[in-house]
Amino acid sequence: MIRKLMCITILVLATLLPIYGMSVMVHAPYVAAGDLSKTGSAEPYSKSDMQTYVDNNVDDNPLYIGASRNPSDASNTARWQIKKIVYDTDNTTILQIEFADGTNGYNKVWTDRASYTYTTY
């Protein structure tokens, strides 16, 4: 349970910190130290490479987080990865993070975020 909460916390921070202009280094386990051949960079993406939208709930907590690999992608194109954050009944504790239609692919439409079925990946 603690490991799951730590993973959720890391995922939320890795998603939200770039929005506020903070850097995030995510370690990809398949890339050996110093081996940049698979990613071309020490980081999987930079803020300038991505576009991120956040839709908050009534308590001003992030509810939906959308990411596009291209900063010029329109919100109505199927080029978005969309996550939904599930909170407890008090909207204070994150219980889990779910993906649109259960996939982490960049193939969803941001403007349709409320119409997807969300499940864990």
Biopython code that builds the backbone (N, CA, C, O; Angstrom):
import numpy as np
from Bio.PDB.StructureBuilder import StructureBuilder

atoms = [
    (1, "MET", "N", (0.828, -1.196, 0.000)),
    (1, "MET", "CA", (0.000, 0.000, 0.000)),
    (1, "MET", "C", (0.873, 1.260, 0.000)),
    (1, "MET", "O", (0.597, 2.219, -0.721)),
    (2, "ILE", "N", (1.925, 1.242, 0.817)),
    (2, "ILE", "CA", (2.814, 2.401, 0.875)),
    (2, "ILE", "C", (3.508, 2.596, -0.463)),
    (2, "ILE", "O", (3.653, 3.727, -0.929)),
    (3, "ARG", "N", (3.942, 1.494, -1.091)),
    (3, "ARG", "CA", (4.598, 1.593, -2.392)),
    (3, "ARG", "C", (3.645, 2.195, -3.430)),
    (3, "ARG", "O", (4.057, 3.024, -4.240)),
    (4, "LYS", "N", (2.368, 1.778, -3.408)),
    (4, "LYS", "CA", (1.385, 2.316, -4.348)),
    (4, "LYS", "C", (1.187, 3.816, -4.119)),
    (4, "LYS", "O", (1.116, 4.578, -5.083)),
    (5, "LEU", "N", (1.095, 4.250, -2.861)),
    (5, "LEU", "CA", (0.936, 5.669, -2.554)),
    (5, "LEU", "C", (2.150, 6.473, -2.987)),
    (5, "LEU", "O", (2.016, 7.595, -3.474)),
    (6, "MET", "N", (3.352, 5.891, -2.806)),
    (6, "MET", "CA", (4.566, 6.582, -3.239)),
    (6, "MET", "C", (4.567, 6.745, -4.757)),
    (6, "MET", "O", (4.934, 7.805, -5.264)),
    (7, "CYS", "N", (4.161, 5.707, -5.485)),
    (7, "CYS", "CA", (4.112, 5.788, -6.952)),
    (7, "CYS", "C", (3.109, 6.838, -7.398)),
    (7, "CYS", "O", (3.381, 7.601, -8.325)),
    (8, "ILE", "N", (1.952, 6.886, -6.748)),
    (8, "ILE", "CA", (0.939, 7.873, -7.089)),
    (8, "ILE", "C", (1.472, 9.280, -6.829)),
    (8, "ILE", "O", (1.292, 10.177, -7.653)),
    (9, "THR", "N", (2.131, 9.473, -5.678)),
    (9, "THR", "CA", (2.691, 10.778, -5.330)),
    (9, "THR", "C", (3.729, 11.209, -6.356)),
    (9, "THR", "O", (3.734, 12.360, -6.792)),
    (10, "ILE", "N", (4.605, 10.294, -6.742)),
    (10, "ILE", "CA", (5.638, 10.613, -7.727)),
    (10, "ILE", "C", (5.003, 10.968, -9.066)),
    (10, "ILE", "O", (5.432, 11.915, -9.724)),
    (11, "LEU", "N", (3.981, 10.213, -9.473)),
    (11, "LEU", "CA", (3.311, 10.493, -10.745)),
    (11, "LEU", "C", (2.642, 11.861, -10.731)),
    (11, "LEU", "O", (2.716, 12.599, -11.714)),
    (12, "VAL", "N", (1.993, 12.202, -9.629)),
    (12, "VAL", "CA", (1.344, 13.511, -9.525)),
    (12, "VAL", "C", (2.388, 14.623, -9.576)),
    (12, "VAL", "O", (2.208, 15.609, -10.291)),
    (13, "LEU", "N", (3.471, 14.473, -8.826)),
    (13, "LEU", "CA", (4.511, 15.503, -8.825)),
    (13, "LEU", "C", (5.156, 15.637, -10.198)),
    (13, "LEU", "O", (5.406, 16.751, -10.659)),
    (14, "ALA", "N", (5.427, 14.517, -10.853)),
    (14, "ALA", "CA", (6.051, 14.564, -12.178)),
    (14, "ALA", "C", (5.131, 15.213, -13.194)),
    (14, "ALA", "O", (5.594, 15.771, -14.189)),
    (15, "THR", "N", (3.828, 15.144, -12.950)),
    (15, "THR", "CA", (2.868, 15.749, -13.862)),
    (15, "THR", "C", (2.665, 17.221, -13.558)),
    (15, "THR", "O", (2.565, 18.029, -14.481)),
    (16, "LEU", "N", (2.603, 17.588, -12.290)),
    (16, "LEU", "CA", (2.249, 18.952, -11.903)),
    (16, "LEU", "C", (3.420, 19.913, -11.837)),
    (16, "LEU", "O", (3.250, 21.089, -12.160)),
    (17, "LEU", "N", (4.597, 19.469, -11.435)),
    (17, "LEU", "CA", (5.719, 20.387, -11.255)),
    (17, "LEU", "C", (6.107, 21.134, -12.528)),
    (17, "LEU", "O", (6.405, 22.326, -12.453)),
    (18, "PRO", "N", (6.117, 20.477, -13.708)),
    (18, "PRO", "CA", (6.460, 21.251, -14.919)),
    (18, "PRO", "C", (5.472, 22.381, -15.216)),
    (18, "PRO", "O", (5.837, 23.370, -15.850)),
    (19, "ILE", "N", (4.239, 22.241, -14.769)),
    (19, "ILE", "CA", (3.237, 23.283, -14.980)),
    (19, "ILE", "C", (3.663, 24.569, -14.274)),
    (19, "ILE", "O", (3.421, 25.670, -14.768)),
    (20, "TYR", "N", (4.291, 24.417, -13.127)),
    (20, "TYR", "CA", (4.707, 25.574, -12.331)),
    (20, "TYR", "C", (6.162, 25.964, -12.609)),
    (20, "TYR", "O", (6.772, 26.700, -11.833)),
    (21, "GLY", "N", (6.710, 25.464, -13.719)),
    (21, "GLY", "CA", (8.044, 25.868, -14.142)),
    (21, "GLY", "C", (9.175, 25.169, -13.416)),
    (21, "GLY", "O", (10.315, 25.631, -13.469)),
    (22, "MET", "N", (8.889, 24.067, -12.740)),
    (22, "MET", "CA", (9.925, 23.331, -12.020)),
    (22, "MET", "C", (10.351, 22.124, -12.848)),
    (22, "MET", "O", (9.525, 21.515, -13.528)),
    (23, "SER", "N", (11.613, 21.783, -12.795)),
    (23, "SER", "CA", (12.128, 20.655, -13.562)),
    (23, "SER", "C", (11.838, 19.348, -12.846)),
    (23, "SER", "O", (11.774, 19.279, -11.618)),
    (24, "VAL", "N", (11.666, 18.325, -13.651)),
    (24, "VAL", "CA", (11.445, 16.988, -13.119)),
    (24, "VAL", "C", (12.358, 16.044, -13.880)),
    (24, "VAL", "O", (12.387, 16.066, -15.111)),
    (25, "MET", "N", (13.097, 15.224, -13.168)),
    (25, "MET", "CA", (13.930, 14.198, -13.789)),
    (25, "MET", "C", (13.272, 12.862, -13.486)),
    (25, "MET", "O", (13.154, 12.464, -12.327)),
    (26, "VAL", "N", (12.850, 12.178, -14.528)),
    (26, "VAL", "CA", (12.217, 10.877, -14.368)),
    (26, "VAL", "C", (13.193, 9.835, -14.875)),
    (26, "VAL", "O", (13.660, 9.909, -16.012)),
    (27, "HIS", "N", (13.497, 8.865, -14.029)),
    (27, "HIS", "CA", (14.446, 7.817, -14.408)),
    (27, "HIS", "C", (13.709, 6.726, -15.161)),
    (27, "HIS", "O", (12.778, 6.119, -14.632)),
    (28, "ALA", "N", (14.118, 6.479, -16.376)),
    (28, "ALA", "CA", (13.550, 5.374, -17.143)),
    (28, "ALA", "C", (14.418, 4.145, -16.888)),
    (28, "ALA", "O", (15.604, 4.159, -17.219)),
    (29, "PRO", "N", (13.858, 3.081, -16.308)),
    (29, "PRO", "CA", (14.683, 1.943, -15.886)),
    (29, "PRO", "C", (15.387, 1.231, -17.041)),
    (29, "PRO", "O", (16.401, 0.573, -16.811)),
    (30, "TYR", "N", (14.889, 1.339, -18.275)),
    (30, "TYR", "CA", (15.526, 0.652, -19.389)),
    (30, "TYR", "C", (16.718, 1.417, -19.948)),
    (30, "TYR", "O", (17.411, 0.896, -20.822)),
    (31, "VAL", "N", (16.980, 2.616, -19.485)),
    (31, "VAL", "CA", (18.098, 3.413, -19.968)),
    (31, "VAL", "C", (19.231, 3.323, -18.952)),
    (31, "VAL", "O", (19.093, 3.751, -17.806)),
    (32, "ALA", "N", (20.335, 2.770, -19.387)),
    (32, "ALA", "CA", (21.488, 2.664, -18.499)),
    (32, "ALA", "C", (22.064, 4.045, -18.244)),
    (32, "ALA", "O", (21.922, 4.950, -19.067)),
    (33, "ALA", "N", (22.710, 4.200, -17.106)),
    (33, "ALA", "CA", (23.303, 5.491, -16.763)),
    (33, "ALA", "C", (24.245, 5.927, -17.872)),
    (33, "ALA", "O", (25.144, 5.184, -18.263)),
    (34, "GLY", "N", (24.037, 7.122, -18.370)),
    (34, "GLY", "CA", (24.878, 7.663, -19.419)),
    (34, "GLY", "C", (24.479, 7.244, -20.828)),
    (34, "GLY", "O", (25.035, 7.746, -21.805)),
    (35, "ASP", "N", (23.506, 6.314, -20.942)),
    (35, "ASP", "CA", (23.061, 5.863, -22.254)),
    (35, "ASP", "C", (21.872, 6.699, -22.695)),
    (35, "ASP", "O", (20.759, 6.511, -22.202)),
    (36, "LEU", "N", (22.100, 7.618, -23.619)),
    (36, "LEU", "CA", (21.035, 8.494, -24.084)),
    (36, "LEU", "C", (20.495, 8.061, -25.439)),
    (36, "LEU", "O", (19.714, 8.784, -26.057)),
    (37, "SER", "N", (20.908, 6.886, -25.906)),
    (37, "SER", "CA", (20.527, 6.462, -27.248)),
    (37, "SER", "C", (19.032, 6.186, -27.380)),
    (37, "SER", "O", (18.477, 6.347, -28.467)),
    (38, "LYS", "N", (18.374, 5.777, -26.310)),
    (38, "LYS", "CA", (16.949, 5.465, -26.398)),
    (38, "LYS", "C", (16.072, 6.711, -26.283)),
    (38, "LYS", "O", (14.988, 6.757, -26.867)),
    (39, "THR", "N", (16.519, 7.708, -25.549)),
    (39, "THR", "CA", (15.697, 8.900, -25.351)),
    (39, "THR", "C", (16.261, 10.129, -26.041)),
    (39, "THR", "O", (15.517, 11.065, -26.335)),
    (40, "GLY", "N", (17.556, 10.146, -26.305)),
    (40, "GLY", "CA", (18.184, 11.309, -26.909)),
    (40, "GLY", "C", (18.401, 12.428, -25.905)),
    (40, "GLY", "O", (18.890, 13.498, -26.268)),
    (41, "SER", "N", (18.049, 12.198, -24.662)),
    (41, "SER", "CA", (18.145, 13.220, -23.624)),
    (41, "SER", "C", (18.184, 12.533, -22.269)),
    (41, "SER", "O", (17.738, 11.394, -22.126)),
    (42, "ALA", "N", (18.717, 13.228, -21.282)),
    (42, "ALA", "CA", (18.706, 12.691, -19.930)),
    (42, "ALA", "C", (17.308, 12.746, -19.330)),
    (42, "ALA", "O", (17.011, 12.027, -18.376)),
    (43, "GLU", "N", (16.448, 13.596, -19.883)),
    (43, "GLU", "CA", (15.062, 13.683, -19.436)),
    (43, "GLU", "C", (14.164, 13.178, -20.557)),
    (43, "GLU", "O", (14.481, 13.374, -21.730)),
    (44, "PRO", "N", (13.035, 12.522, -20.218)),
    (44, "PRO", "CA", (12.157, 12.012, -21.267)),
    (44, "PRO", "C", (11.481, 13.126, -22.068)),
    (44, "PRO", "O", (11.087, 12.908, -23.214)),
    (45, "TYR", "N", (11.346, 14.295, -21.489)),
    (45, "TYR", "CA", (10.787, 15.442, -22.190)),
    (45, "TYR", "C", (11.147, 16.696, -21.410)),
    (45, "TYR", "O", (11.513, 16.640, -20.236)),
    (46, "SER", "N", (11.035, 17.813, -22.083)),
    (46, "SER", "CA", (11.208, 19.075, -21.373)),
    (46, "SER", "C", (9.920, 19.866, -21.504)),
    (46, "SER", "O", (9.059, 19.524, -22.314)),
    (47, "LYS", "N", (9.784, 20.895, -20.732)),
    (47, "LYS", "CA", (8.565, 21.700, -20.741)),
    (47, "LYS", "C", (8.273, 22.253, -22.134)),
    (47, "LYS", "O", (7.111, 22.348, -22.531)),
    (48, "SER", "N", (9.303, 22.613, -22.869)),
    (48, "SER", "CA", (9.088, 23.185, -24.200)),
    (48, "SER", "C", (8.632, 22.139, -25.212)),
    (48, "SER", "O", (8.074, 22.493, -26.251)),
    (49, "ASP", "N", (8.861, 20.853, -24.925)),
    (49, "ASP", "CA", (8.452, 19.784, -25.830)),
    (49, "ASP", "C", (7.005, 19.358, -25.612)),
    (49, "ASP", "O", (6.424, 18.696, -26.472)),
    (50, "MET", "N", (6.420, 19.721, -24.492)),
    (50, "MET", "CA", (5.101, 19.226, -24.108)),
    (50, "MET", "C", (4.125, 20.383, -23.930)),
    (50, "MET", "O", (4.515, 21.542, -23.793)),
    (51, "GLN", "N", (2.867, 20.032, -23.939)),
    (51, "GLN", "CA", (1.803, 20.965, -23.597)),
    (51, "GLN", "C", (0.954, 20.274, -22.538)),
    (51, "GLN", "O", (0.580, 19.113, -22.708)),
    (52, "THR", "N", (0.648, 20.967, -21.452)),
    (52, "THR", "CA", (-0.099, 20.372, -20.358)),
    (52, "THR", "C", (-1.291, 21.241, -19.997)),
    (52, "THR", "O", (-1.171, 22.458, -19.856)),
    (53, "TYR", "N", (-2.428, 20.605, -19.851)),
    (53, "TYR", "CA", (-3.641, 21.274, -19.380)),
    (53, "TYR", "C", (-4.068, 20.624, -18.073)),
    (53, "TYR", "O", (-3.883, 19.423, -17.875)),
    (54, "VAL", "N", (-4.639, 21.426, -17.188)),
    (54, "VAL", "CA", (-5.173, 20.915, -15.928)),
    (54, "VAL", "C", (-6.575, 21.461, -15.749)),
    (54, "VAL", "O", (-6.813, 22.658, -15.913)),
    (55, "ASP", "N", (-7.501, 20.575, -15.412)),
    (55, "ASP", "CA", (-8.883, 20.955, -15.127)),
    (55, "ASP", "C", (-9.124, 20.635, -13.660)),
    (55, "ASP", "O", (-9.087, 19.470, -13.264)),
    (56, "ASN", "N", (-9.369, 21.655, -12.855)),
    (56, "ASN", "CA", (-9.538, 21.467, -11.411)),
    (56, "ASN", "C", (-10.976, 21.138, -11.044)),
    (56, "ASN", "O", (-11.913, 21.468, -11.771)),
    (57, "ASN", "N", (-11.132, 20.471, -9.882)),
    (57, "ASN", "CA", (-12.470, 20.177, -9.375)),
    (57, "ASN", "C", (-12.980, 21.357, -8.549)),
    (57, "ASN", "O", (-12.336, 22.406, -8.503)),
    (58, "VAL", "N", (-14.125, 21.193, -7.900)),
    (58, "VAL", "CA", (-14.745, 22.300, -7.160)),
    (58, "VAL", "C", (-13.898, 22.763, -5.981)),
    (58, "VAL", "O", (-14.028, 23.904, -5.537)),
    (59, "ASP", "N", (-13.027, 21.884, -5.466)),
    (59, "ASP", "CA", (-12.137, 22.263, -4.366)),
    (59, "ASP", "C", (-10.800, 22.789, -4.864)),
    (59, "ASP", "O", (-9.863, 22.937, -4.080)),
    (60, "ASP", "N", (-10.699, 23.072, -6.155)),
    (60, "ASP", "CA", (-9.499, 23.596, -6.800)),
    (60, "ASP", "C", (-8.335, 22.607, -6.784)),
    (60, "ASP", "O", (-7.176, 23.016, -6.860)),
    (61, "ASN", "N", (-8.631, 21.315, -6.686)),
    (61, "ASN", "CA", (-7.621, 20.272, -6.811)),
    (61, "ASN", "C", (-7.617, 19.786, -8.253)),
    (61, "ASN", "O", (-8.669, 19.758, -8.892)),
    (62, "PRO", "N", (-6.461, 19.402, -8.779)),
    (62, "PRO", "CA", (-6.433, 18.880, -10.149)),
    (62, "PRO", "C", (-7.327, 17.647, -10.276)),
    (62, "PRO", "O", (-7.213, 16.714, -9.481)),
    (63, "LEU", "N", (-8.204, 17.639, -11.259)),
    (63, "LEU", "CA", (-9.082, 16.497, -11.510)),
    (63, "LEU", "C", (-8.633, 15.771, -12.775)),
    (63, "LEU", "O", (-8.434, 14.556, -12.762)),
    (64, "TYR", "N", (-8.474, 16.513, -13.862)),
    (64, "TYR", "CA", (-7.978, 15.960, -15.119)),
    (64, "TYR", "C", (-6.650, 16.624, -15.455)),
    (64, "TYR", "O", (-6.484, 17.831, -15.279)),
    (65, "ILE", "N", (-5.708, 15.822, -15.940)),
    (65, "ILE", "CA", (-4.423, 16.339, -16.399)),
    (65, "ILE", "C", (-4.210, 15.803, -17.801)),
    (65, "ILE", "O", (-4.196, 14.592, -18.022)),
    (66, "GLY", "N", (-4.044, 16.708, -18.735)),
    (66, "GLY", "CA", (-3.818, 16.311, -20.123)),
    (66, "GLY", "C", (-2.436, 16.727, -20.573)),
    (66, "GLY", "O", (-1.970, 17.822, -20.260)),
    (67, "ALA", "N", (-1.788, 15.847, -21.306)),
    (67, "ALA", "CA", (-0.458, 16.145, -21.831)),
    (67, "ALA", "C", (-0.421, 15.802, -23.312)),
    (67, "ALA", "O", (-0.927, 14.763, -23.736)),
    (68, "SER", "N", (0.179, 16.681, -24.081)),
    (68, "SER", "CA", (0.383, 16.470, -25.509)),
    (68, "SER", "C", (1.880, 16.560, -25.772)),
    (68, "SER", "O", (2.575, 17.362, -25.147)),
    (69, "ARG", "N", (2.366, 15.761, -26.670)),
    (69, "ARG", "CA", (3.800, 15.759, -26.982)),
    (69, "ARG", "C", (4.229, 16.946, -27.826)),
    (69, "ARG", "O", (5.423, 17.203, -27.985)),
    (70, "ASN", "N", (3.270, 17.661, -28.361)),
    (70, "ASN", "CA", (3.585, 18.780, -29.243)),
    (70, "ASN", "C", (2.928, 20.041, -28.687)),
    (70, "ASN", "O", (1.712, 20.059, -28.494)),
    (71, "PRO", "N", (3.698, 21.092, -28.427)),
    (71, "PRO", "CA", (3.117, 22.300, -27.840)),
    (71, "PRO", "C", (2.108, 23.010, -28.743)),
    (71, "PRO", "O", (1.387, 23.894, -28.280)),
    (72, "SER", "N", (2.049, 22.639, -30.017)),
    (72, "SER", "CA", (1.092, 23.299, -30.908)),
    (72, "SER", "C", (-0.174, 22.474, -31.150)),
    (72, "SER", "O", (-1.024, 22.885, -31.940)),
    (73, "ASP", "N", (-0.320, 21.321, -30.490)),
    (73, "ASP", "CA", (-1.516, 20.502, -30.680)),
    (73, "ASP", "C", (-2.753, 21.217, -30.141)),
    (73, "ASP", "O", (-2.736, 21.767, -29.040)),
    (74, "ALA", "N", (-3.811, 21.201, -30.921)),
    (74, "ALA", "CA", (-5.077, 21.791, -30.481)),
    (74, "ALA", "C", (-5.754, 20.859, -29.485)),
    (74, "ALA", "O", (-5.555, 19.645, -29.527)),
    (75, "SER", "N", (-6.542, 21.425, -28.603)),
    (75, "SER", "CA", (-7.201, 20.628, -27.567)),
    (75, "SER", "C", (-8.277, 19.707, -28.129)),
    (75, "SER", "O", (-8.732, 18.801, -27.431)),
    (76, "ASN", "N", (-8.693, 19.921, -29.378)),
    (76, "ASN", "CA", (-9.736, 19.080, -29.975)),
    (76, "ASN", "C", (-9.171, 18.044, -30.948)),
    (76, "ASN", "O", (-9.910, 17.485, -31.758)),
    (77, "THR", "N", (-7.856, 17.785, -30.871)),
    (77, "THR", "CA", (-7.244, 16.742, -31.690)),
    (77, "THR", "C", (-6.949, 15.524, -30.825)),
    (77, "THR", "O", (-6.742, 15.655, -29.618)),
    (78, "ALA", "N", (-6.929, 14.356, -31.427)),
    (78, "ALA", "CA", (-6.696, 13.104, -30.688)),
    (78, "ALA", "C", (-5.198, 12.865, -30.520)),
    (78, "ALA", "O", (-4.640, 11.914, -31.068)),
    (79, "ARG", "N", (-4.564, 13.738, -29.758)),
    (79, "ARG", "CA", (-3.118, 13.657, -29.524)),
    (79, "ARG", "C", (-2.776, 13.890, -28.049)),
    (79, "ARG", "O", (-1.693, 14.381, -27.728)),
    (80, "TRP", "N", (-3.700, 13.538, -27.161)),
    (80, "TRP", "CA", (-3.541, 13.837, -25.740)),
    (80, "TRP", "C", (-3.544, 12.578, -24.899)),
    (80, "TRP", "O", (-4.265, 11.622, -25.185)),
    (81, "GLN", "N", (-2.726, 12.591, -23.853)),
    (81, "GLN", "CA", (-2.799, 11.593, -22.791)),
    (81, "GLN", "C", (-3.566, 12.265, -21.661)),
    (81, "GLN", "O", (-3.196, 13.352, -21.218)),
    (82, "ILE", "N", (-4.630, 11.626, -21.194)),
    (82, "ILE", "CA", (-5.468, 12.253, -20.173)),
    (82, "ILE", "C", (-5.534, 11.357, -18.940)),
    (82, "ILE", "O", (-5.831, 10.166, -19.032)),
    (83, "LYS", "N", (-5.248, 11.959, -17.784)),
    (83, "LYS", "CA", (-5.316, 11.270, -16.496)),
    (83, "LYS", "C", (-6.398, 11.912, -15.649)),
    (83, "LYS", "O", (-6.632, 13.118, -15.731)),
    (84, "LYS", "N", (-7.050, 11.109, -14.844)),
    (84, "LYS", "CA", (-8.031, 11.603, -13.887)),
    (84, "LYS", "C", (-7.549, 11.224, -12.495)),
    (84, "LYS", "O", (-7.186, 10.075, -12.245)),
    (85, "ILE", "N", (-7.548, 12.191, -11.600)),
    (85, "ILE", "CA", (-7.108, 11.941, -10.238)),
    (85, "ILE", "C", (-8.340, 11.675, -9.386)),
    (85, "ILE", "O", (-9.282, 12.468, -9.369)),
    (86, "VAL", "N", (-8.323, 10.551, -8.681)),
    (86, "VAL", "CA", (-9.439, 10.148, -7.833)),
    (86, "VAL", "C", (-9.082, 10.454, -6.380)),
    (86, "VAL", "O", (-8.046, 10.024, -5.874)),
    (87, "TYR", "N", (-9.958, 11.201, -5.729)),
    (87, "TYR", "CA", (-9.741, 11.623, -4.342)),
    (87, "TYR", "C", (-10.682, 10.876, -3.402)),
    (87, "TYR", "O", (-11.638, 10.235, -3.840)),
    (88, "ASP", "N", (-10.397, 10.967, -2.104)),
    (88, "ASP", "CA", (-11.317, 10.434, -1.101)),
    (88, "ASP", "C", (-12.556, 11.326, -1.031)),
    (88, "ASP", "O", (-12.649, 12.316, -1.757)),
    (89, "THR", "N", (-13.498, 10.982, -0.169)),
    (89, "THR", "CA", (-14.765, 11.725, -0.107)),
    (89, "THR", "C", (-14.573, 13.172, 0.349)),
    (89, "THR", "O", (-15.416, 14.021, 0.059)),
    (90, "ASP", "N", (-13.485, 13.466, 1.054)),
    (90, "ASP", "CA", (-13.205, 14.834, 1.506)),
    (90, "ASP", "C", (-12.440, 15.653, 0.461)),
    (90, "ASP", "O", (-12.195, 16.842, 0.666)),
    (91, "ASN", "N", (-12.062, 15.025, -0.655)),
    (91, "ASN", "CA", (-11.274, 15.686, -1.684)),
    (91, "ASN", "C", (-9.932, 16.172, -1.159)),
    (91, "ASN", "O", (-9.433, 17.207, -1.600)),
    (92, "THR", "N", (-9.346, 15.438, -0.225)),
    (92, "THR", "CA", (-8.069, 15.853, 0.355)),
    (92, "THR", "C", (-6.947, 14.860, 0.102)),
    (92, "THR", "O", (-5.776, 15.239, 0.108)),
    (93, "THR", "N", (-7.285, 13.595, -0.121)),
    (93, "THR", "CA", (-6.277, 12.564, -0.293)),
    (93, "THR", "C", (-6.451, 11.895, -1.657)),
    (93, "THR", "O", (-7.556, 11.498, -2.029)),
    (94, "ILE", "N", (-5.365, 11.779, -2.383)),
    (94, "ILE", "CA", (-5.406, 11.105, -3.677)),
    (94, "ILE", "C", (-5.447, 9.603, -3.436)),
    (94, "ILE", "O", (-4.605, 9.050, -2.729)),
    (95, "LEU", "N", (-6.437, 8.953, -4.033)),
    (95, "LEU", "CA", (-6.565, 7.503, -3.913)),
    (95, "LEU", "C", (-5.892, 6.786, -5.076)),
    (95, "LEU", "O", (-5.221, 5.773, -4.877)),
    (96, "GLN", "N", (-6.066, 7.304, -6.283)),
    (96, "GLN", "CA", (-5.411, 6.701, -7.438)),
    (96, "GLN", "C", (-5.473, 7.641, -8.629)),
    (96, "GLN", "O", (-6.201, 8.634, -8.632)),
    (97, "ILE", "N", (-4.692, 7.299, -9.635)),
    (97, "ILE", "CA", (-4.691, 8.045, -10.884)),
    (97, "ILE", "C", (-5.131, 7.082, -11.978)),
    (97, "ILE", "O", (-4.595, 5.983, -12.117)),
    (98, "GLU", "N", (-6.119, 7.520, -12.751)),
    (98, "GLU", "CA", (-6.683, 6.672, -13.789)),
    (98, "GLU", "C", (-6.459, 7.320, -15.158)),
    (98, "GLU", "O", (-6.323, 8.539, -15.267)),
    (99, "PHE", "N", (-6.423, 6.487, -16.192)),
    (99, "PHE", "CA", (-6.184, 6.960, -17.553)),
    (99, "PHE", "C", (-7.455, 6.833, -18.378)),
    (99, "PHE", "O", (-8.257, 5.924, -18.165)),
    (100, "ALA", "N", (-7.634, 7.752, -19.323)),
    (100, "ALA", "CA", (-8.785, 7.725, -20.219)),
    (100, "ALA", "C", (-8.800, 6.413, -20.993)),
    (100, "ALA", "O", (-7.825, 6.059, -21.656)),
    (101, "ASP", "N", (-9.913, 5.700, -20.900)),
    (101, "ASP", "CA", (-10.094, 4.390, -21.531)),
    (101, "ASP", "C", (-9.002, 3.397, -21.148)),
    (101, "ASP", "O", (-8.738, 2.448, -21.886)),
    (102, "GLY", "N", (-8.368, 3.610, -19.998)),
    (102, "GLY", "CA", (-7.388, 2.669, -19.472)),
    (102, "GLY", "C", (-6.084, 2.602, -20.245)),
    (102, "GLY", "O", (-5.342, 1.629, -20.111)),
    (103, "THR", "N", (-5.787, 3.608, -21.046)),
    (103, "THR", "CA", (-4.552, 3.601, -21.830)),
    (103, "THR", "C", (-3.744, 4.865, -21.572)),
    (103, "THR", "O", (-4.307, 5.939, -21.362)),
    (104, "ASN", "N", (-2.427, 4.732, -21.589)),
    (104, "ASN", "CA", (-1.586, 5.907, -21.386)),
    (104, "ASN", "C", (-1.086, 6.489, -22.705)),
    (104, "ASN", "O", (-0.152, 7.291, -22.719)),
    (105, "GLY", "N", (-1.702, 6.087, -23.805)),
    (105, "GLY", "CA", (-1.320, 6.590, -25.118)),
    (105, "GLY", "C", (-1.720, 8.042, -25.316)),
    (105, "GLY", "O", (-2.574, 8.575, -24.609)),
    (106, "TYR", "N", (-1.091, 8.658, -26.281)),
    (106, "TYR", "CA", (-1.378, 10.052, -26.650)),
    (106, "TYR", "C", (-2.367, 10.049, -27.820)),
    (106, "TYR", "O", (-2.044, 10.483, -28.926)),
    (107, "ASN", "N", (-3.584, 9.547, -27.548)),
    (107, "ASN", "CA", (-4.565, 9.376, -28.606)),
    (107, "ASN", "C", (-5.979, 9.795, -28.195)),
    (107, "ASN", "O", (-6.961, 9.336, -28.779)),
    (108, "LYS", "N", (-6.076, 10.651, -27.209)),
    (108, "LYS", "CA", (-7.373, 11.126, -26.723)),
    (108, "LYS", "C", (-7.547, 12.607, -27.062)),
    (108, "LYS", "O", (-6.586, 13.300, -27.397)),
    (109, "VAL", "N", (-8.792, 13.072, -26.967)),
    (109, "VAL", "CA", (-9.129, 14.466, -27.251)),
    (109, "VAL", "C", (-9.377, 15.175, -25.912)),
    (109, "VAL", "O", (-10.260, 14.780, -25.151)),
    (110, "TRP", "N", (-8.595, 16.218, -25.633)),
    (110, "TRP", "CA", (-8.710, 16.918, -24.351)),
    (110, "TRP", "C", (-10.121, 17.449, -24.104)),
    (110, "TRP", "O", (-10.630, 17.355, -22.988)),
    (111, "THR", "N", (-10.742, 17.993, -25.117)),
    (111, "THR", "CA", (-12.073, 18.578, -24.935)),
    (111, "THR", "C", (-13.143, 17.517, -24.669)),
    (111, "THR", "O", (-14.250, 17.857, -24.253)),
    (112, "ASP", "N", (-12.835, 16.250, -24.900)),
    (112, "ASP", "CA", (-13.765, 15.149, -24.610)),
    (112, "ASP", "C", (-13.456, 14.451, -23.293)),
    (112, "ASP", "O", (-14.001, 13.378, -23.035)),
    (113, "ARG", "N", (-12.609, 15.020, -22.459)),
    (113, "ARG", "CA", (-12.110, 14.356, -21.260)),
    (113, "ARG", "C", (-13.204, 13.819, -20.339)),
    (113, "ARG", "O", (-13.028, 12.759, -19.737)),
    (114, "ALA", "N", (-14.314, 14.515, -20.216)),
    (114, "ALA", "CA", (-15.371, 14.069, -19.301)),
    (114, "ALA", "C", (-16.153, 12.880, -19.852)),
    (114, "ALA", "O", (-16.867, 12.217, -19.098)),
    (115, "SER", "N", (-16.038, 12.597, -21.137)),
    (115, "SER", "CA", (-16.819, 11.515, -21.745)),
    (115, "SER", "C", (-16.117, 10.158, -21.713)),
    (115, "SER", "O", (-16.746, 9.143, -22.014)),
    (116, "TYR", "N", (-14.835, 10.113, -21.357)),
    (116, "TYR", "CA", (-14.099, 8.846, -21.333)),
    (116, "TYR", "C", (-14.401, 8.054, -20.076)),
    (116, "TYR", "O", (-14.821, 8.605, -19.058)),
    (117, "THR", "N", (-14.178, 6.749, -20.164)),
    (117, "THR", "CA", (-14.206, 5.874, -18.999)),
    (117, "THR", "C", (-12.782, 5.802, -18.464)),
    (117, "THR", "O", (-11.848, 5.572, -19.232)),
    (118, "TYR", "N", (-12.604, 5.992, -17.184)),
    (118, "TYR", "CA", (-11.264, 6.050, -16.596)),
    (118, "TYR", "C", (-11.005, 4.816, -15.746)),
    (118, "TYR", "O", (-11.809, 4.445, -14.891)),
    (119, "THR", "N", (-9.855, 4.186, -16.005)),
    (119, "THR", "CA", (-9.401, 3.034, -15.226)),
    (119, "THR", "C", (-7.900, 3.143, -15.044)),
    (119, "THR", "O", (-7.235, 3.921, -15.727)),
    (120, "THR", "N", (-7.377, 2.364, -14.125)),
    (120, "THR", "CA", (-5.918, 2.359, -13.920)),
    (120, "THR", "C", (-5.259, 1.671, -15.101)),
    (120, "THR", "O", (-5.851, 0.819, -15.762)),
    (121, "TYR", "N", (-4.037, 2.059, -15.342)),
    (121, "TYR", "CA", (-3.290, 1.523, -16.485)),
    (121, "TYR", "C", (-2.515, 0.324, -16.038)),
    (121, "TYR", "O", (-1.811, -0.290, -16.840)),
]
sb = StructureBuilder()
sb.init_structure("model")
sb.init_model(0)
sb.init_chain("A")
sb.init_seg("    ")
for serial, (resi, resn, name, xyz) in enumerate(atoms, 1):
    if name == "N":
        sb.init_residue(resn, " ", resi, " ")
    sb.init_atom(name, np.array(xyz, "f"), 0.0, 1.0, " ", f" {name:<3s}", serial, name[0])
structure = sb.get_structure()
